[in-house]
Amino acid sequence: PIDPDVTNTSNILQSPSLTHLFGTDELGRDYFVRTVYGGRVSLTVGVLAMIISTSIGVAFGTISGYFGGKIDSILMRFVDLISSIPWMILVTVISIFLKPGLQAIIIVIGLFSWMETARLVRAETLSIKE
């Protein structure tokens, strides 16, 4: 673990190499380490929201495709209903009820980005079933 804010005057403005993959800046700080450090929050939000979204989508799609009939109709109409509401309005309304922070962002993105996954999983389940 390298500290992204540590300066090293002997490594000022070095070009990319095996020791500094993206090179260094005018203070000798490693660009790659700073990029990874800066991307931690974005990657965390993206990965965790994707896990939530995929879990919900796979569950809805599998149940809908496997059982079919009225259950399929009800679940897919629910997906249509959620899909028809503008995403930003849903996110804003749900955000009002959650404490501001990273967890709220992850939950809101995860809860409202599973509809396409559910449709795809349902279609695959139906094709395997028949």
N, C-alpha and C positions, 0 to 999 in steps of 0.2 A: 504493500500500500504506500503509494507516493502521495505526499500532500500537494494538491494542485496550486497552492499559493507559495510554496517554497521557491525562493529565487536562488540562482546559481550563476554568478558572474562569469564563470569559466565556460558556460554553455550558451552565451548570448547569440541569438540569431543563427542558430545552426540549422542546416538543411535537414530534411528527413533522413533518418538512418535507422539501423537496427536498435540503437539505444533510445532514440527519440523518433517514433514512427511518423509524426506529423511535423517534426522540427521543434524549435523553441522560439520564444518571443524575445523582445528587447530586454527583458529582465532575467532571461534564462529559464523561464518556466516551460514545462513540457506541454505542447498544444494537445497531444492525444490524451494525456491524463486530465487536463482541464475539460476537454470535450466529453469524456466519459463521466466525469464528476458532474458536469452540467446536465447531462442527459439522464441522470438517475431518476429524477422525479417523473419525467415524461415516460420513460420506459416502465417505471413502476405502475403509473396510471394506466398505460396502454395494456400491459400484460394482465393486470388484475381485472380491469374492465372487460377484457376479452374473455377471461376465464368465466366471469359471471355471465356474460352475454352468451357464450357458447353453451354453458351448462343449461341455461333456461331454454335456449333455442333447440338444443338436442332433446331435452325432456318434452317440450311441447310438440315438436315435430314427430318424435317417435310415438308418443301416446296417440296423437291424432292419426298418424298413418296406420298404426297397428290395429287400433280398435275400430276405426272407420265409423260410418253411419252418423248418428246424431252427435256423438262425441267429436268426431272430425268436423262436422258442420259448426258446432258451437265453438270449438277451439279456433278454427280458421276465421270465423266471424269476429272473434275477439282480437285476433291478429290484425284483421282488416280495420277494426275500430281503432286500435292503438296506432296503426300505420297511417290512418287518415288524419290524425291530429298533428298539427305542425310540431316538429321535434323541439324547437326552441321554447314553445309555450309549455310543453310537458316538463322540460328541464327546469324552466323558471318556477313553475308551480311546485314541483317536488323539492327544489332547492330551498324554498321558503320554509319547509318543515324540517329540514336537516341543518345541523350545525355547520357553519362554513368550515371548509378544510378539504384535505386530500381525500378523506374517506367519503365525503359527500360527492365529490366529483367522480370518484370511482364507481360508487353505487348508482348515481344517476346515469352515467354513460352505460354501465352494464345493464341496467334495467330497461333502457330504451333503444338498444341496438341489437336485439335478438330476433326480431321478426323475420328478417331474410333468412337467417340460419334455420328457423323453424320451418319455413316453406321448403327450403332445400332438403332438409332431413325428412320431412313428410313425403316429398316426392320420391326420395330414394327408398324410404320404407315401403311405400306403395309399390314401387317397381320390384323390390325384392319379394314382397308378399305375394305378388301375382305371378 
